[in-house]
Amino acid sequence: MVSTVPPPRQPFDPGDAGDAGDPGDGVRRWYENELGWATVPGEPVRLATGLRFDVLEAPAEAGSAALRHLAPGSPVALCGGRMRLLVAAGSAEELPGLLDWLEWGGVPLDLTAIGAGRCVEAPPPPGWAAGGGVPAGRRAGTPGSRPLPLGRSVSQGAAVWLRPPEPGCEVELLLPALSALGGGGGAPDLVRLVDTMATQCHRVRLRRACAQPFAFS
């Protein structure tokens, strides 16, 4: 039987974050050492999905309505006008059947899931510049560091944390999960989250369709 427990985290040296070499090295070490999240080789730094979390992705205006269903510490990212919500690992496989059960099957929705065997771009850690360095006067991993302000220090379309992950916090306990339905655990309910996101995606699609000029033959 293969253990699913992540390997022990290596001590993190804040002085390593802004090395003059590959600017992505400090970002990669922050995710691997501070959070225990797996990354994939190559640049830009990308986070492996399907291990500790999956990702639900939708237009930002649709995803914002679903934030109320998340636990306060549940991570959320923005990337190029789209919102990425971290959910329990395995949720990507459940999404098609869940949409059918909620009677959204066959309806074109701009709602996708990213799960096992895939990856997403890693946003800069909270308070870091887009190049992977730490702002002057601040050490990497300093408690109370803030997420990057939208539109600042991040190239257009790059991923950025809206609600960043917190080092030392077991993210699995905060993520929406299908098993939370009717349970007594603290994880938010994936069913309500998906239903809300599907509803908002449908509304966004109808609104955009109505805004299009009529075509006359």
C-alpha positions in Angstrom: 0.0 0.0 0.0 1.4 3.4 -1.1 1.4 6.1 1.6 -0.4 9.3 0.7 1.3 11.2 3.5 3.5 14.0 2.1 7.3 13.7 2.9 8.7 15.7 5.8 9.3 19.4 4.9 12.9 20.5 4.7 13.9 23.6 6.8 13.4 26.8 4.9 16.1 29.4 4.7 14.6 32.8 3.9 18.1 33.9 2.6 17.7 31.5 -0.3 14.6 33.2 -1.7 16.2 36.0 -3.6 19.2 34.2 -5.1 20.8 35.8 -8.1 20.4 32.5 -10.1 17.1 31.2 -11.4 14.5 33.7 -10.0 12.0 30.8 -9.8 14.1 28.8 -7.4 12.9 30.8 -4.4 9.3 30.5 -5.4 9.7 26.7 -5.9 11.4 26.3 -2.5 8.6 28.3 -0.8 5.9 26.0 -2.1 7.8 22.8 -1.6 9.4 23.6 1.8 6.8 26.0 3.4 3.6 24.3 2.1 4.8 20.8 1.2 3.2 21.2 -2.3 4.6 19.4 -5.2 5.9 21.4 -8.2 6.7 20.2 -11.7 10.1 20.8 -13.5 10.5 23.8 -15.8 9.6 27.4 -15.8 7.5 29.1 -14.9 7.0 27.3 -11.6 3.9 25.1 -11.7 2.0 23.3 -9.0 1.0 19.7 -9.5 -2.7 19.1 -9.0 -4.4 15.9 -8.0 -2.1 15.3 -5.0 -3.1 17.6 -2.2 -5.7 19.5 -4.1 -7.6 19.9 -7.4 -8.7 23.2 -9.0 -12.0 24.5 -10.1 -11.7 27.3 -12.7 -14.3 29.7 -13.9 -14.7 33.4 -15.0 -13.8 35.6 -12.1 -17.2 37.3 -12.0 -18.8 33.8 -11.7 -16.3 32.5 -9.2 -16.6 35.5 -6.9 -20.2 34.5 -6.0 -19.0 31.2 -4.7 -16.4 32.6 -2.3 -19.0 32.5 0.5 -19.0 28.7 0.4 -15.3 28.5 1.2 -13.6 28.3 4.6 -11.7 31.5 5.5 -8.3 30.0 4.9 -9.2 28.2 1.6 -6.8 29.4 -1.1 -8.1 31.2 -4.2 -6.1 32.5 -7.2 -6.8 34.7 -10.1 -5.2 34.3 -13.6 -6.1 36.2 -16.7 -9.6 37.1 -15.7 -10.4 33.6 -14.4 -10.7 32.5 -10.8 -9.1 29.3 -9.5 -10.6 27.7 -6.4 -8.6 24.9 -4.6 -10.8 21.9 -3.8 -10.2 18.5 -2.4 -8.1 16.1 -4.5 -10.3 13.9 -6.6 -12.9 16.6 -7.1 -12.0 17.0 -10.8 -13.1 13.4 -11.5 -16.4 14.0 -9.7 -17.3 17.2 -11.5 -19.0 15.7 -14.6 -21.2 13.4 -12.6 -21.9 16.1 -10.1 -23.1 18.5 -12.8 -25.4 15.8 -14.2 -26.8 15.1 -10.8 -27.4 18.9 -10.3 -29.2 18.9 -13.8 -26.5 21.0 -15.4 -25.4 18.2 -17.7 -25.4 19.2 -21.3 -25.5 22.9 -20.5 -22.5 24.7 -21.9 -20.7 26.1 -18.9 -17.3 27.8 -18.7 -16.5 25.7 -15.7 -13.5 23.4 -15.7 -11.7 21.2 -13.3 -7.9 20.5 -13.1 -6.9 17.3 -11.4 -4.6 14.4 -11.4 -1.7 14.5 -13.8 -2.0 18.2 -14.6 -0.7 21.4 -13.2 -1.4 25.1 -12.7 0.9 28.2 -12.7 2.2 29.0 -9.3 1.4 32.6 -8.2 4.2 34.5 -6.5 4.1 33.9 -2.7 2.4 36.6 -0.6 4.4 39.8 -0.6 6.9 38.6 -3.3 7.7 40.3 -6.6 6.6 38.6 -9.7 10.2 37.6 -10.5 10.4 35.5 -7.3 12.3 37.9 -5.1 11.4 39.3 -1.7 10.7 43.0 -1.4 13.4 45.0 0.3 13.2 44.9 4.1 11.0 41.8 4.2 12.0 38.2 4.8 10.4 35.4 2.9 7.8 33.6 4.9 7.4 36.5 7.4 4.1 36.2 9.2 1.6 38.8 8.2 3.0 39.2 4.7 0.2 40.3 2.3 -0.9 39.0 -1.1 0.2 41.0 -4.0 -2.2 43.9 -4.9 -4.0 43.1 -8.2 -2.5 44.8 -11.1 0.8 45.6 -9.3 4.1 43.7 -9.6 2.4 41.1 -11.7 2.4 40.9 -15.4 -0.9 41.0 -17.1 -2.6 37.6 -17.2 -0.1 36.1 -14.7 -1.5 34.1 -11.7 -1.8 35.9 -8.4 -3.2 34.9 -5.0 -6.6 36.4 -4.0 -6.6 34.3 -0.8 -3.1 33.0 -0.4 -2.2 29.7 1.4 -0.8 29.8 4.9 2.4 28.0 5.8 1.8 25.4 8.5 -1.9 25.0 7.7 -3.1 21.6 6.5 -4.9 22.8 3.4 -6.9 19.5 3.0 -8.9 20.3 6.1 -10.1 23.6 4.5 -11.0 22.5 1.0 -14.5 21.9 -0.3 -15.1 18.1 -0.5 -17.8 15.9 -1.7 -17.7 13.9 1.5 -18.7 17.0 3.4 -22.3 16.7 2.2 -24.4 15.8 5.3 -21.3 15.3 7.4 -20.1 16.9 10.6 -16.6 17.8 9.4 -15.4 21.3 8.9 -14.8 21.1 5.2 -17.2 23.1 3.0 -19.6 21.2 0.8 -18.5 20.7 -2.8 -22.0 20.2 -4.0 -23.2 23.7 -3.0 -20.0 25.2 -4.3 -20.3 23.6 -7.8 -24.0 24.4 -8.0 -23.3 28.1 -7.2 -20.5 28.3 -9.7 -22.6 26.5 -12.4 -25.5 28.9 -11.9 -23.2 32.0 -12.1 -21.4 30.6 -15.1 -24.7 30.2 -16.9 -25.8 33.8 -15.9 -22.5 35.2 -17.2 -22.9 33.3 -20.5 -26.5 34.6 -20.9 -25.4 38.1 -20.1 -22.6 38.1 -22.6 -24.9 36.6 -25.2 -27.5 39.4 -24.7 -24.7 42.0 -25.0 -23.7 40.7 -28.5 -25.2 42.8 -31.4 -27.8 41.0 -33.5 -26.7 39.6 -36.8 -29.1 40.5 -39.7 -29.1 38.4 -42.8 
